[in-house]
């Protein structure tokens, strides 16, 4: 087992990305290579950064965790726009917003435990 696989933040990031992938599949076809693709890439970037960072020093890991947080924030922004375009409902956006907040809080706490 790789180090990252046992991390709660990585597991949460995978769950969050799976939800975002399902949502992106429901976007209009004309968004396939635009907003849908951008949401999917940002979503998978969260867990990718956690996994990649886990293979380096604590300082490197902290930098990758910062990138994971930024990717999470990117998904929040995309979901706002998707709601404005009526691709998703406000209730769904709020639920995912809350999940993003939880993921960011846990990632920040983990980063703090690394002493960075």
N, C-alpha and C positions, 0 to 999 in steps of 0.2 A: 504494500500500500504506500502511495506517495503521501508526503506530509500534508499537502493541501486537502486531500480527500477526507481527513478527519476533522477539518475545520468547519465549525458551524456557519461561519460567514460564507464559505465556498458553497456549502449545501444550500443555504438560503439564496445565494446568487443563482444557482442552477434552477431552483424552483421559480424564482422571479423571472428568469429568462424564458423558461418554458411557458409561463403565462403570457409574456409579451409576444412570443412567437405565435401563439394561438390567436392573439388579438391582431397581429400584423397580417395573418392569413385572411382576415375578414375585411381588410381595407380594400377599397376599389382597385380593380386590375390596373388602372392607369397609375397607381401609386406603387406598383410592384418594384420598380427600380428607383423609387424616390423615398418617400416617407416610410414605407414598409421596410425597405432594405436598411434604411438608416436606423430604425428602431431595432431591428434584429441584430445589426452589427454592434450597436451600443449595448444591447442586452447581454450578448455573449462576451463582450469585452470585460464586463465586470468579473465574471468567474475566471476568464483568461488571465487577467492581471493578478488575481489572487493566486492562481496556480503558478504562473511564471515567477512571481515575486517570492514564492515559498522556497525556491531553489537557490536563493542568494543569501547575502548577509542580512542582518536585521535592518541596516540602513537602506539597503536596496529594497527589501521587503516593504519598508515604510513608504518608499517612493511608489512602488507598484500599488500599494493600498490607496494612496492618494489618487492614482489614476483610476482605480476601481470606483472610488467615490465620485470622481468627475464623470465617469461613464454612467453611473446611477443618476446623477443630476441631469445628464443629457436625456436619459429616458423620461424623466419627469417633464422636461421641457417639451419633448416630442408628444407626450401624452396630452399636455395642455393644447398643443396645436391640433392634435387628432380630435380632441373634444370640440374645439372651435369649428373644425371642418365637418363635424357631426359623424365622424367615423366610430366614435365611442360615446357612451353616455357618461354623464357627470358622476353617477354612482360608481361606475367602473374605474373612472379616473381617480376618484378619491380613495378607493380600496387599494389601488396600485401605488398611489402617493404614500399611503400609510405604510405599505410594505417597503417602499424605497426609503422612507424615513427610518424604519427599523433596521434595515440593512446598513444604512449609513451610520447610525448610532453604534451598532455592533462592530462595524469595521473600525470606527474611530476608537472605540474602547480597546479593541484588539491591538491597534497600532500603538496606543498609549502603553499597553502592557509590554510592547517591544522596547519601551523607553525612548520613543521618537515622537 
